[in-house]
Amino acid sequence: MTEAVVIASARRVREFRIKRRIASLAAFVLWAVLVPQAARALELSGPDVTRKGGAIVVSVAARPGLREMNDLSNGVSKEIVFYIDLFRVWRAWPDEFVLGRVITRTLKCDPLRKDYAGTSLDGTTLLEKKFKDCEALSAWALKVPEITLTNTAELPPDDYFVRVTAESRLRRLPPVAGFFFFFIREIEESVSKDSPAFTIGGGK
């Protein structure tokens, strides 16, 4: 095989890969515009609030919508941010924010390289993990098990509840996505859910 044939063959392979990425991304953009929001929305399960050893412990999970899974399969890096906030209940006034924690999960899928990686940032603690596929990555990233908010001894007796907000954000688009970027918002969606109220001490 001559050098010219090898070069031509390599060029055709590169062109095929670029065309395939462009076609996939074009399909993603059309899908994002046309598919109803309700059919692809991020959903929250929980928050589940328990008390262990005097501490308020919260667990929450999000169920990925069609948007998240389609984005990841097309190489769009995602960021899921969980805001886990404790509120004090007031009858005649707006509920009072007491404290909160922020958990940031990043998801990166590269089907061509078979590279599936995620990170979790909790305050100053950063965890990095590798996964076998996008499904395993999203299952890990969208679940926050048993995070401690605070000790009940530090709170005055009253009624409280926990509010969890999950935001889905674009982190990075594939290199060929440049001219599609105007279709897409950085923060794609935000969903919140409150726990039932619970009493600490005597309450009101």
C-alpha positions as CSV (number, residue, x, y, z in Angstrom):
1,M,0.0,0.0,0.0
2,T,1.4,3.3,-1.0
3,E,1.9,6.3,1.3
4,A,-0.7,8.3,-0.7
5,V,-3.3,5.5,-0.2
6,V,-2.6,5.4,3.6
7,I,-3.0,9.2,3.9
8,A,-6.2,9.2,1.9
9,S,-7.6,6.3,4.0
10,A,-6.7,8.1,7.2
11,R,-8.3,11.3,5.9
12,R,-11.6,9.5,5.1
13,V,-11.7,8.0,8.6
14,R,-11.2,11.4,10.2
15,E,-13.9,12.9,8.0
16,F,-16.3,10.0,8.8
17,R,-15.8,10.6,12.6
18,I,-16.3,14.3,12.3
19,K,-19.5,13.8,10.2
20,R,-20.8,11.3,12.7
21,R,-20.3,13.7,15.6
22,I,-21.9,16.5,13.8
23,A,-24.9,14.4,12.8
24,S,-25.3,13.2,16.4
25,L,-25.1,16.7,17.8
26,A,-27.5,18.0,15.2
27,A,-30.0,15.3,16.3
28,F,-29.5,16.2,19.9
29,V,-30.2,19.9,19.2
30,L,-33.4,19.1,17.3
31,W,-34.5,16.7,20.0
32,A,-33.8,19.3,22.8
33,V,-35.9,21.9,20.9
34,L,-38.8,19.6,19.9
35,V,-39.3,17.1,22.8
36,P,-41.6,18.3,25.5
37,Q,-39.9,19.4,28.7
38,A,-41.9,17.1,30.9
39,A,-40.7,14.1,29.0
40,R,-37.1,14.8,29.7
41,A,-37.0,16.6,33.1
42,L,-34.8,15.8,36.0
43,E,-36.7,14.4,38.9
44,L,-36.0,14.3,42.7
45,S,-36.6,11.4,45.0
46,G,-36.7,12.5,48.7
47,P,-35.3,14.2,50.6
48,D,-35.3,11.6,53.4
49,V,-34.5,13.1,56.7
50,T,-33.4,11.0,59.7
51,R,-31.7,11.8,63.0
52,K,-28.7,9.7,64.0
53,G,-26.8,10.3,67.2
54,G,-28.2,13.8,67.5
55,A,-27.4,14.7,63.9
56,I,-29.7,15.6,61.1
57,V,-28.9,13.3,58.2
58,V,-30.3,13.8,54.7
59,S,-30.4,11.4,51.7
60,V,-31.6,12.4,48.3
61,A,-31.5,11.0,44.7
62,A,-32.3,12.4,41.3
63,R,-33.6,10.5,38.4
64,P,-32.1,11.5,35.1
65,G,-34.4,12.7,32.4
66,L,-34.1,12.0,28.7
67,R,-32.2,15.2,28.4
68,E,-29.4,14.2,30.7
69,M,-28.9,10.7,29.2
70,N,-29.0,12.0,25.6
71,D,-26.5,14.8,26.4
72,L,-24.1,12.4,28.0
73,S,-24.3,9.9,25.2
74,N,-23.5,12.7,22.7
75,G,-20.4,13.7,24.7
76,V,-21.8,16.8,26.4
77,S,-20.2,17.1,29.9
78,K,-22.7,17.8,32.6
79,E,-22.7,19.3,36.1
80,I,-25.3,18.4,38.7
81,V,-25.4,20.7,41.8
82,F,-27.3,19.7,44.9
83,Y,-28.2,22.4,47.4
84,I,-29.3,20.8,50.7
85,D,-30.7,23.5,53.0
86,L,-32.2,23.5,56.4
87,F,-35.1,25.9,57.1
88,R,-36.9,26.9,60.3
89,V,-40.7,27.1,60.0
90,W,-42.4,30.4,60.8
91,R,-46.1,30.8,60.7
92,A,-46.5,34.5,60.1
93,W,-43.1,35.2,58.4
94,P,-41.2,33.6,55.5
95,D,-39.4,30.4,56.6
96,E,-35.9,31.1,57.9
97,F,-32.8,29.7,56.1
98,V,-30.6,28.2,58.8
99,L,-27.7,26.5,57.0
100,G,-26.9,24.4,54.0
101,R,-24.4,22.3,52.1
102,V,-23.6,22.2,48.4
103,I,-22.6,19.0,46.6
104,T,-21.3,19.4,43.0
105,R,-21.1,16.3,40.7
106,T,-19.5,16.4,37.3
107,L,-20.2,13.8,34.6
108,K,-18.1,13.3,31.5
109,C,-18.8,10.6,28.9
110,D,-16.7,10.0,25.8
111,P,-18.2,7.0,23.9
112,L,-15.5,7.1,21.2
113,R,-12.7,6.7,23.7
114,K,-14.9,4.7,26.2
115,D,-13.9,7.2,28.9
116,Y,-16.5,7.7,31.6
117,A,-15.4,9.8,34.6
118,G,-17.1,11.7,37.4
119,T,-16.0,14.0,40.3
120,S,-17.8,14.9,43.5
121,L,-17.0,18.2,45.3
122,D,-18.3,18.6,48.9
123,G,-16.8,21.7,50.4
124,T,-13.0,21.2,50.1
125,T,-13.3,17.4,49.6
126,L,-12.8,16.3,46.0
127,L,-13.4,12.7,44.9
128,E,-12.7,11.4,41.3
129,K,-14.0,8.1,40.0
130,K,-14.0,6.1,36.7
131,F,-17.0,4.0,35.4
132,K,-17.7,1.3,32.9
133,D,-20.5,3.3,31.1
134,C,-22.7,6.4,31.2
135,E,-25.5,4.6,33.1
136,A,-23.2,3.6,36.0
137,L,-21.7,7.1,36.1
138,S,-25.1,8.8,36.2
139,A,-26.4,6.4,38.9
140,W,-23.5,7.3,41.1
141,A,-23.6,11.1,40.4
142,L,-27.3,11.5,41.0
143,K,-27.4,9.9,44.4
144,V,-26.4,11.7,47.7
145,P,-26.6,9.2,50.5
146,E,-26.7,10.2,54.2
147,I,-25.1,13.7,54.3
148,T,-24.9,15.2,57.8
149,L,-26.3,18.8,58.0
150,T,-25.8,19.7,61.6
151,N,-26.2,18.5,65.2
152,T,-29.7,19.1,66.8
153,A,-28.0,20.4,70.0
154,E,-27.0,23.5,68.0
155,L,-30.6,24.4,67.1
156,P,-33.3,26.0,69.2
157,P,-36.5,24.0,69.8
158,D,-38.8,24.5,66.8
159,D,-40.2,23.0,63.6
160,Y,-37.8,22.6,60.6
161,F,-37.7,21.2,57.1
162,V,-35.1,20.4,54.5
163,R,-35.2,21.8,51.0
164,V,-33.2,20.1,48.2
165,T,-32.6,21.8,44.9
166,A,-30.9,20.1,42.0
167,E,-29.5,22.1,39.1
168,S,-28.4,20.5,35.8
169,R,-25.8,22.6,34.0
170,L,-23.7,22.3,30.9
171,R,-20.0,22.0,31.7
172,R,-18.4,21.5,28.3
173,L,-19.7,20.8,24.8
174,P,-17.8,18.6,22.3
175,P,-15.3,20.5,20.1
176,V,-17.6,20.3,17.0
177,A,-20.5,21.9,18.9
178,G,-19.4,25.5,18.5
179,F,-22.1,26.8,16.2
180,F,-24.9,24.9,17.9
181,F,-24.1,26.6,21.3
182,F,-26.7,29.3,20.9
183,F,-29.5,26.8,21.3
184,I,-28.4,25.7,24.8
185,R,-28.5,27.4,28.2
186,E,-25.8,26.9,30.8
187,I,-28.3,26.1,33.5
188,E,-30.7,23.8,31.8
189,E,-33.1,23.1,34.6
190,S,-33.6,23.4,38.3
191,V,-35.9,21.4,40.5
192,S,-36.7,21.7,44.2
193,K,-38.4,19.5,46.8
194,D,-39.1,19.9,50.5
195,S,-39.2,17.3,53.2
196,P,-42.1,17.0,55.7
197,A,-41.6,19.3,58.6
198,F,-40.1,17.8,61.8
199,T,-39.8,19.0,65.3
200,I,-36.6,19.5,67.4
201,G,-37.1,19.9,71.1
202,G,-40.5,21.2,72.2
203,G,-41.4,22.9,68.9
204,K,-43.9,25.7,68.7
